Every structure is written in structure tokens, then in C-alpha cells.
Amino acid sequence: MVEFQSDYYHPMDREYEVGIASGVGKQNKIEEPIVTIGELGQTVPEKDPAGKFKNMVQGVQAAMRAGSKNIQLVMSESHTSPMGGRPKAYGKEVRQAMKDAFLANDARLIGIEMPTRSMNNLSGFDQQQGVFSETARKKSLDEVKEAIRFASDVGQGGGVDIVAFEYNRPISDIANEKQGFMPEEEEVVQIVDKETGQIQAFRKSQVRIQLPYDPKTGKEITDIQDGLPVLKEWRWEDFEKLAERKGPDYDPGKEFLKMQYDGQIRIAQSWARNYAGRLDKLKEAKDELEQIPHRTPTQESELHNIKMQIQSSRDMAFGQQQQAAEYEERKKRMIPVSDYAQKKSMMSYAELGVAAMDESNNNPKIRHPIHVGPEIGWPHAYGGHPEEFIELIRGARKEMINLLTKPEILDPKTGGIKRNPFYRGLNPKQAQKEANEHIRGMFDTGHLGMWLEHFKPHLPYRERVKQFNNWFMEQVDKISKADVVGGIQAVDSAGAAHGHLPAGQGIFPVVEAVKKLKKEGFKGYIVSEGHEEEQFGEGRILLNTWKAFNAPIESRYGPGVHGGRQFNDVHQGYFGRQRPPQQMFGSYTPPFGEYKPWSEIPFE
């Protein structure tokens, strides 16, 4: 271990009382919660961001040589790809090489981030198809379970996170003008068929529909004008006002579709009655013709045509009745996307929480409990706002408690009761402890910074950033109090766009956020995800983060020493002293090799 300072001082030495000339004695950090150099790790992407085509093992080794003690692997290959990466691509020898590297360097694998581009929710939402798919949800669950086993094998614990784009929702659903946010997109309402996963979406501004209901009361209009029922125009505001009168269980979007289906049902039933009426008349004509003992060819042809019409009318009547019944069934199956997707996501994380618990308990080599959870997402989707992030984790923990404590659960397909395969016989208190330990989220500071795009755009930019950063820290306080975070990706950005700069290289209060979480009792891991600047020099992801945090690198007590040195005391200096070197280096090195005077007198 490098010793940056020793207290071999004589009482006549100047440093005996005042400390080293760099000013180490001036910083007293003894009473403050601190973030140490050892705590600040880094992410290692599966694909080399520096463009040197290092594989994952080489990337891990390079990170440890740079000084990282905690490493989070970032999977980048699509979880549907048969080749190229992810846990299934690393066999026994490769895994052993990584384990050996961690052991030799006294480092640890503390987390795995799943591939964001292909796996960005656990609700089963298929971004390309625009539907919810149970098949897609199961594939994601299986992939995360592989990552849990990989973390158990290679890292002997740690966290697994999945970025939370659980479903697209208008920003205005969670952030409004009173909070300073000005969403630019037009508001969209989404309703899903809970059996098929098909989504019906419509813009609020385009809702204009003629209905036989009074928009003020919601009651059916029975008046007739010119022989036709009287219709009234409904707009989205009318559905919202009706929802306010009927209470929280009334969903305006669902009611809008219900009324549309009611219209389709009336049409289908009307046609069914029409064909049924025609059917009675055709049967009378058929009976009359069949009673004629000796029919002429013309009568035979007419009888044949009537029989064909009877069959056609019967088919049309039945078909319209079936259509009406299908619309009735659809009405029952249609629910808000928010209700459907949130429940699916929470149940998914609950199942994975049980898998993380089982792996933690059954692997004797586990050093750190495994946890799984969402990574706070982007503003456009559920899971991207701190309140949603907290809600998702708390909901998942509640579902996990149910799975661990109830031998039987509700079957969502049949509505009946079925055996619970996740039942572990725990009491509620034990289950609560396990859920809190094994379901924890990833707080990406850069993702929270993306909300700047929608924050008070009318303000001058500098004032806008200043006020936004106050809001940023308020959200950090909420997240801290909720106790839902297992890891922090300390990442900055130079603007509202999604960026991956080291802390301190952008505009957001990343350092202050991490320190606040630490002060409030956060005990998880912290990694720098600032790999975007690796193209300008390998190691910036870590060194610039250490520089921003100015974290302590030692704890020393002695004459003239009040705490340990900080990183900036030694960074790019000669262990705290900006003084001439004692050897030649670089282009000045003599041809016979390194030159250093025997007297060790510094060069001027």
C-alpha cells in the first residue's frame, strides 16, 4: 500500500505543527459523513467505450488497474440475440478469470445492468409492436434470472437492475405546470385489453363524439326529434368532469371506450333484430310454397332462393349477436394501461426478488445479498419520475410479501385460486425484511437530470438550471427517505440530453446528491457511469469522479495532521507537493535509460 504521508518529523521541522505544504492539515473531516475513494467504483460496459475493442475481462482488469474497487458490469447485447454477449456468453474459464482478478485485487463485482436497448421494462411492453406480451415479459424474467446467477457466481452477490420504461405515458400525468414543468407533447389516453395486450390510444384533443347521453349528468337521453334519438356532443373535458362526480373508481378513458362500444353493440343488436324479422317472413313464404303439392319450376326456384335467404339471414343474425357479445366482453376486458402495466411490473420484480433471495440463501459463497430492482428511467415513461420509481419498488415489495406468505394466490387468467409456487412459509415480518433486502432500485443521477428539458423553459438558462437543481435535490430527499435504493450511478451531463459524463463535468449536483444519500444512511454501492469521456483518455470515468468528490484517500492522525489527505491533494501532483521531479522522463530521458541523481536532489 502506498504511504502518502508519514509522521517521521523532528520537533524542529516546519511540518511538525502545520502539516504538509499542500494544506492537508487544513481539512478536518472527522465529524462529517464521507465518501471514500474505495467506495467510488465504475461501470464497465460489455462493449469497450474507448474504442480499443477490449473484451469484458480486459475491461474489468483495466478498471482495477486504474484503481476501481467496485465494478458494475453494463450488458449491451440484446437479450434476444443468440450471439455476442450477456451472461450466457461467459463460460467457466472466463468466469474464473474474472473471479481471480477480483480476488487478487481485493475488488468486487457489485452489480449488473441489463441491456437497456432491448430490455427496458418488466411489464411485458413490446416497444416495436406497441402491445403488452406475456411472452416478452417471460423472456425478460428468464434473462434477469441468468444475471442473478451470474452475479452470484462471479461476484458472490450484488445488484441487478433494469431501466424502467414500464409503459409510455404523458409527462403531464406526473409533472404539471404547478411544479414548473411544461410538457410539449399532446396528451394521449391509453386503454389496454388485459387478455390480448392490445392497446387503444387516442388524443384528448381529438375526443369529439355524439352520444345519446347528457354530458352534464351522464344519463341516457330518451327524447326523439324528427323520428331519431337526440344526440349530444361529448369532449374529453366532459368525461373528466363526470369522473370527478362519480369518484376515483371511475376512469374517463375507460368510460369513453365503453360508450363507443355501447354504440357498436346497439348497431349489432339492431341488425340482429332486422335479420331475425326478415327470417320470420322468409319462413312464412317457405311454408306456403312447401304446401303446394305440384310446384312449377319457377316455384321450385323461388323456394330454393328463399331457403338460401333463410340460411343467410340466420347466419347474419347469429353473426351480429356474436359481434354484440364480443363488444360486451371487450368492455369488461378494457382497463387503463397504468393499472395493467404497473401490476405486471410489480409482480415481475416480486418474482425476481424471490429468485434473488433464494440464490442468496442457497449459495454458500455469497458474501453480499443479491438484490434486483428498477433503474430510474427517462421522463417519457412510467418509472422515470422519482415518485413512480418509489411506487414501483414499494409495490413490488408488497407483492413479494404476498408471494412469500400465502400458499394460494389468485389466478389472473381464470379468476380462481391456484397454488402459489413462490410460497416459502415466512411470516409477514420475515417477508418484509426479505423484500426490503432483495428488491432495491438503481438511482441514476443523469436520468433524473433529463427532466430539465421540460422545466421552466421560459427562464434564462442559468437561472433555469439553478432552480432545476433545487428541484433535483428535493427529489433526492424523497428517494432517500423512501429507503428504496441499492445502488447509485453517479453520472453527469452537460445538458438535458441523456449523457454519461463523470461527476463534476456537467451541470447537475451529482456530488451533493450522493453525499446527501450517504448522510441519510445509504449503505449501497456507488459507481461512476461517466464512460462517455473515455474516448478522450482512459481512466477519466474514475479519476474525474474522484476529483469531483475530493474523497479521502487515507486516515492519519499525528502531529500537525487533522484527518487524512483528500484526492485533490495528490492528483497530478507529487503526493501533495507541486515541486520538481527527481528523475528525467518522457522525451527528456537520456538514450541509456532513466536518469536519476544519486543525491536525489530535485531537478530545477
Buried (B, 14 or more C-beta within 10 A) or exposed (E): EEEBBEEEBEEEEEBBEBBBEBBBBEBEBEEEEBBBBBBBBBBBBBBBBBEEEBBBBBBBBBBBEBBBBBBBBBBBBBBEEEEEBBBBBBEEEBBEBBBEBBEEBEBBBBBBBBBBEBBBBBBBBBBEEEBBBEEBBEBBBEBBBBBBBBBBBBBBBBBBBBBBBBBBBBBBBBBEEEEBBBBEEEBBBBBBBBEEBBBBEBEBEEBEBEBBBBBEEBEEBEEEEEEEEEBBEBBBEBBEBBBEEEEEEBBBBBBBBBBBBBBBBBBBBEBBEBBBEBBEEBBEBBEEBEEEEEBEEEEEEBBEEBBEBBEBBBEBBEBBBEBBEBBBEBBEEBBBBBBBBBBBBBBBBBBBBBBBBBBBBEBEEBEBBBBBBBBBBBBBBBBBBBEBBBBBBBBBBBBBBBBBBEEEBEEEEEEEEEEBEBBBEBEEEBBBEBBBBBBBBBBBBBBBBBBBBBBBBEBEEEEBBEBBBEBBBEBBBEBBEBBBBBBBBBBBBEBBEBBBBBBBBBBBBBBEBBBBBBEBEBEBBBBBBBBBBBEEEBBBBBBBBBBBBBBBBBEBEEBBBBBBBBBBBBBEEEBBEEEEEEEBEEEEEEEEEEEEEEEEEEEE
